[in-house]
Amino acid sequence: MQLNPLESRGALSIAACNSGKSFAERVITELRRIAKKERDEATYGLKDTQEIVFPNGEVKFVINEFIRGDDFYIIQCIDDPLSERSVNDNLMALVTAIHAAYQSDPDHITAVIPQFPYSRQERRKTREAISAKIVAQLLENVGAQRVLTLDIHAEAIQGFFTYTKLEDMHASGEIVDYLTHKLKLDIKNLVVTGPDVGSAEKARHYSKRIGTSFAIVDKARDYSKPGQIESMRLVGEVKDRDILIVDDMIATGGTLLHAAALLKEKGARDIYVAVSLPFFNGNAVERIEKAYRDGIIKLVVGTDAVFWGEAFVQNTEWYEEVSVAPLFARVIYNVNKKRSVSKLLR
Ligand code: R5P
């Protein structure tokens, strides 16, 4: 197909690291749908690549197809519950993939990382690294000109890049659509809250979008003990109300379960949870399962930005998955066609 240089960048081409493959396939299905709707004759598929892991753990990424002049997107889901590979392994795989792309001379390189690793280490409190900055500089240094991510833990991470553009997308549109249209939550009796002050802005955003009141849970952590919470207080009225707790992520589940227990103690009725990144690290699944059985948590809605596989989604009564692949596909398509993306990023 002949590309009109004024309308688009180079040919839209997509590759994935191993842990990004499932999400990439979903994005490609959506791109095909968009293309069909727009009567665009381009065909989209995953580029032929290899991620080779050596016996000592080193990784090498090879692109087996020509990508010179392309608008190239490399997809990786860095915290992958279905893989043995660690966050660090997957970050290194991404870095080598970006550099392999850089060596192959596309016009533009975008790293598509639904989860931005080390985003909770964006400032220092004592003698410690600002690891989110290391990640930003690493991605930029190997050749990423743009990074697409979802609900990054700290928006200030944008400033850790010098030339690379960071586009932070939000799952709230997809999640609110699910809660109000598919689940048909009774919004008249709903209060939205975040499990800590850091998520208050997100809670306010959800409450405005849904049209409900909101409350704040104030969490104090003991940073000398990773994952430990010191105390929690509630600001707002929740008695006899259904609650929607919103957060960017569930890691160990500690923050969520402490907040849910406090809300129940204050007289809350059903507790729903919405998170963009359901990492469920450690024994979070077992802890949430117990909270569900004990009547503390009614439902957790997460997104496929952390892909748990069809079997988990189907067999887990307390979990519903909303796909953000259509959102990523639309942003990728619009960037490639040099169209506006600002409305999609809200
Ligand atoms: C904290 O600021 C984050 O928004 C999450 O609330 C937190 O990282 C979740 O961690 P965990 O599930 O381990 O308590």
Boltz pocket constraint, residues with backbone or C-beta under 6 A from the ligand:
constraints:
  - pocket:
      binder: B
      contacts: [[A, 120], [A, 195], [A, 196], [A, 198], [A, 199], [A, 227], [A, 247], [A, 248], [A, 249], [A, 250], [A, 251], [A, 252], [A, 253], [A, 254], [A, 255], [A, 256]]
      max_distance: 6.0
